[in-house]
């Protein structure tokens, strides 16, 4: 199966999503959060750096649970018309 290239907006959205996860992770280690979510630290690293800009839904759901962030909040922050420069989750 050949994957179609991502659009610039999709790549930017992936970077934004990664920044949101890094912000939500705070001082917790990547290994700690990845283990709590049941994913590898390398998977989390790829998502946080934007190298995996379209993670699977269940990966996103597991990370949201581990980080105590709602899926609605993540979706709203990464919506097409969201502001991209300053990622922010409510505290």
C-alpha positions as semicolon CSV with decimal commas, in nm:
position;residue;x (nm);y (nm);z (nm)
1;X;0,000;0,000;0,000
2;X;0,135;0,338;-0,099
3;X;0,063;0,620;0,141
4;X;-0,021;0,955;-0,013
5;X;0,211;1,237;0,092
6;X;0,091;1,460;0,373
7;X;-0,014;1,812;0,294
8;X;0,173;2,100;0,456
9;X;-0,127;2,152;0,685
10;X;-0,122;1,785;0,793
11;X;0,249;1,807;0,873
12;X;0,194;2,131;1,066
13;X;-0,099;1,972;1,254
14;X;0,128;1,680;1,351
15;X;0,391;1,919;1,484
16;X;0,120;2,109;1,675
17;X;-0,015;1,788;1,823
18;X;0,335;1,688;1,933
19;X;0,386;2,025;2,099
20;X;0,056;1,985;2,284
21;X;0,161;1,643;2,412
22;X;0,500;1,776;2,526
23;X;0,325;2,060;2,709
24;X;0,079;1,819;2,875
25;X;0,364;1,585;2,972
26;X;0,534;1,865;3,164
27;X;0,808;1,732;3,391
28;X;0,709;1,368;3,349
29;X;0,958;1,162;3,154
30;X;0,879;1,036;2,808
31;X;0,937;0,680;2,928
32;X;0,694;0,725;3,218
33;X;0,415;0,863;2,999
34;X;0,472;0,608;2,723
35;X;0,454;0,322;2,974
36;X;0,136;0,463;3,128
37;X;-0,018;0,482;2,780
38;X;0,103;0,137;2,675
39;X;0,311;0,265;2,384
40;X;0,685;0,263;2,328
41;X;0,894;0,564;2,420
42;X;1,007;0,573;2,055
43;X;0,645;0,600;1,939
44;X;0,586;0,889;2,178
45;X;0,911;1,052;2,066
46;X;0,804;1,029;1,700
47;X;0,463;1,178;1,777
48;X;0,606;1,460;1,990
49;X;0,860;1,555;1,724
50;X;0,607;1,544;1,441
51;X;0,777;1,249;1,269
52;X;0,454;1,050;1,318
53;X;0,198;1,320;1,238
54;X;-0,102;1,087;1,206
55;X;-0,097;0,849;1,503
56;X;-0,368;0,585;1,537
57;X;-0,681;0,684;1,728
58;X;-0,622;0,432;2,006
59;X;-0,268;0,563;2,054
60;X;-0,402;0,917;2,084
61;X;-0,674;0,800;2,325
62;X;-0,421;0,614;2,541
63;X;-0,190;0,916;2,553
64;X;-0,480;1,147;2,638
65;X;-0,576;0,919;2,927
66;X;-0,217;0,893;3,054
67;X;-0,180;1,272;3,036
68;X;-0,528;1,340;3,178
69;X;-0,626;1,549;2,874
70;X;-0,964;1,510;2,707
71;X;-0,986;1,399;2,346
72;X;-1,223;1,690;2,283
73;X;-0,960;1,934;2,403
74;X;-0,691;1,779;2,183
75;X;-0,922;1,780;1,882
76;X;-1,017;2,143;1,935
77;X;-0,654;2,248;1,973
78;X;-0,563;2,077;1,645
79;X;-0,864;2,188;1,442
80;X;-0,799;2,330;1,096
81;X;-0,874;2,685;1,204
82;X;-0,687;2,666;1,537
83;X;-0,404;2,908;1,609
84;X;-0,076;2,724;1,534
85;X;0,191;2,941;1,694
86;X;0,104;2,897;2,063
87;X;-0,011;2,547;2,159
88;X;-0,209;2,558;2,479
89;X;-0,414;2,321;2,685
90;X;-0,632;2,442;2,965
91;X;-0,489;2,377;3,308
